[in-house]
Amino acid sequence: MLLRDVPVVRPELLALHLFVVCHPTRAASLVDRLWSRRLLSGPSIERFLADMGRSGRNGITPLRAYPEKRPENYVPPASGLEGRVQDILDAHGIAMRAQVDTGGENWTGRVDFRHPDLPFVLEVQSEAHHKALTDQEHDARRRKQLVADGFTYDEVWDTDVWARPWIVVDKVRAGIEAARGGFVR
């Protein structure tokens, strides 16, 4: 199909082609980005595979494996930075859920990562979106509310995510232990 002389394809077909031309890890990351932008979903990939997933087509096997590795309520990371944090946590066997609506009696907000069983929240901060004074004030209010709601809270910055990933692991493990012990850091 052409739109103003530019070829256009369905996002699910693009996902298939990504698994043909990219390393599977890179393709999965790019498909997660399509999903986080609500261009496709696990169910839409399943429907696409039901229609187009005949044997012998390049990319079908890794595309079939993609939704199988994600739980039914999977929410992809909202950014490449959060995707990197998820990769770090996965590599160390640390279970955290991404993009979780959180709060006590009233909704506090959607947090970047939350432990599946314990009241521990991890926020991923970047200089681009959290260094301005208004951002810092908003983050401080949100952090205060999360703690008031009973959560152990910690944050990691983009510089540590990319240059010192062990800091991410150490902070998450310490946060989990604090949440397990019932005290807030």
Sequence and secondary structure as in RCSB ss.txt:
>XXXX:A:sequence
MLLRDVPVVRPELLALHLFVVCHPTRAASLVDRLWSRRLLSGPSIERFLADMGRSGRNGITPLRAYPEKRPENYV
PPASGLEGRVQDILDAHGIAMRAQVDTGGENWTGRVDFRHPDLPFVLEVQSEAHHKALTDQEHDARRRKQLVADG
FTYDEVWDTDVWARPWIVVDKVRAGIEAARGGFVR
>XXXX:A:secstr
 EETTEE   HHHHHHHHHHHS HHHHHHHHHHHHHTTS  HHHHHHHHHHH  TT TTHHHHHHHHHTS TT  
  SSHHHHHHHHHHHHTT   EEEEEEESSSEEEEEEEE SSSSEEEEEE HHHH SHHHHHHHHHHHHHHHHTT
 EEEEEEHHHHHH HHHHHHHHHHHHHHHHHT   
